[in-house]
Amino acid sequence: MMQKELLTKTNYAAVGEEISHELGAKMVKDFQDTYPEENQFYNMGRNIIELILAQPGCAGMRFYNAINEEGQKTMVYVGIDAKGNNILEYTVVKGEGKLIKIAHQDGIVADRLAGGGAPNGGVWSWT
């Protein structure tokens, strides 16, 4: 039983794969054609991605659909550990060598994405 469990666990650090430009373009165009009124993209900066991924034990990120304070659709994103749990708190070693638990507000939960309508009138573009 234990061996079967080990074989079926998700390796969260390995989730995702590179796809072709053509498939990416088709997937985006299909979404834009199906949901022309939806926010077509979000921009996220490297700095916050690196901060989240640098948390102890972080194996990846999870993105939640959300509504911001202005009532606009956005995403909230958090780091996840190797078991797929959101990283909302973690243990750190202080200078004097004591282990302390960091409160949930110190785990990084992020938003403030820059979103927009479809570029080039709704047409997928690499430019």
C-alpha positions in Angstrom: 0.0 0.0 0.0 2.8 2.5 0.9 4.6 1.8 -2.3 1.4 2.6 -4.3 1.0 5.8 -2.4 4.5 6.9 -3.2 4.0 6.3 -6.9 0.8 8.3 -7.1 1.9 11.4 -5.2 2.2 14.6 -7.2 5.7 16.1 -7.6 4.6 19.7 -7.4 8.0 21.0 -8.4 7.6 19.2 -11.7 4.1 20.4 -12.6 3.9 22.2 -15.9 5.7 21.8 -19.2 6.9 23.7 -22.1 4.5 23.8 -25.1 4.9 25.0 -28.6 4.2 28.6 -29.7 1.5 27.3 -32.0 -0.3 25.4 -29.2 0.0 28.4 -26.8 -1.4 30.7 -29.5 -4.3 28.3 -30.2 -5.1 28.0 -26.5 -5.1 31.8 -25.9 -7.1 32.5 -29.1 -9.7 29.8 -28.1 -10.1 31.5 -24.7 -10.3 35.0 -26.2 -12.9 33.8 -28.7 -14.9 32.0 -26.0 -14.7 34.8 -23.4 -14.2 38.1 -25.3 -15.3 40.2 -22.3 -12.9 38.6 -19.8 -9.6 40.0 -18.8 -7.3 38.5 -21.4 -4.0 38.5 -19.5 -2.3 39.3 -16.2 1.3 40.6 -15.8 3.2 39.5 -12.8 6.7 40.8 -11.9 9.8 38.6 -11.4 10.5 40.1 -8.0 7.3 38.7 -6.3 7.7 35.4 -8.1 11.3 35.1 -6.8 10.2 36.1 -3.2 7.5 33.4 -3.2 9.7 30.7 -4.6 12.5 31.6 -2.2 10.4 30.7 0.8 11.7 27.6 2.7 10.2 24.4 1.3 8.5 26.1 -1.7 8.0 23.7 -4.6 5.8 25.8 -6.8 3.0 28.3 -6.9 -0.8 28.1 -6.8 -3.0 30.8 -8.4 -6.6 31.5 -7.2 -9.2 33.4 -9.1 -10.2 36.3 -6.9 -12.1 39.7 -6.8 -10.1 42.7 -5.6 -11.2 45.6 -3.5 -12.6 47.4 -6.5 -14.7 44.4 -7.6 -12.4 43.5 -10.5 -11.3 39.9 -11.3 -7.7 39.2 -10.3 -5.6 36.4 -9.0 -4.2 35.7 -5.6 -1.0 33.6 -5.6 0.8 31.7 -3.0 3.7 29.3 -2.7 3.1 25.6 -2.2 5.2 23.0 -0.5 6.1 19.5 -1.8 2.8 18.1 -0.5 0.7 20.8 -2.3 -0.1 22.8 0.9 -0.2 26.6 0.7 2.8 28.1 2.5 1.1 30.5 4.9 3.6 30.0 7.7 7.0 28.5 8.1 9.8 28.0 10.6 13.0 30.1 10.5 16.1 30.1 12.6 16.9 33.4 14.3 20.4 34.7 14.8 20.6 33.2 18.3 19.8 29.8 16.9 16.2 29.6 18.3 13.5 28.1 16.1 10.4 30.3 15.9 7.1 29.9 14.0 6.4 32.8 11.6 2.7 33.8 11.7 0.5 33.2 8.7 0.7 36.9 7.7 4.4 36.4 7.0 3.9 33.7 4.5 3.7 35.5 1.1 0.2 35.9 -0.3 0.3 38.1 -3.4 -2.0 40.0 -5.7 -1.6 43.4 -7.5 -1.4 41.9 -11.0 -1.6 44.2 -13.9 -4.3 42.9 -16.2 -5.7 44.1 -19.5 -7.9 43.5 -22.4 -6.8 41.6 -25.3 -3.8 43.1 -27.1 -4.2 44.0 -30.8 -8.0 43.9 -30.6 -8.2 40.4 -29.2 -5.7 38.7 -31.5 -2.9 36.6 -30.0 0.4 38.2 -30.7 4.0 37.7 -29.7 4.7 41.5 -30.0 
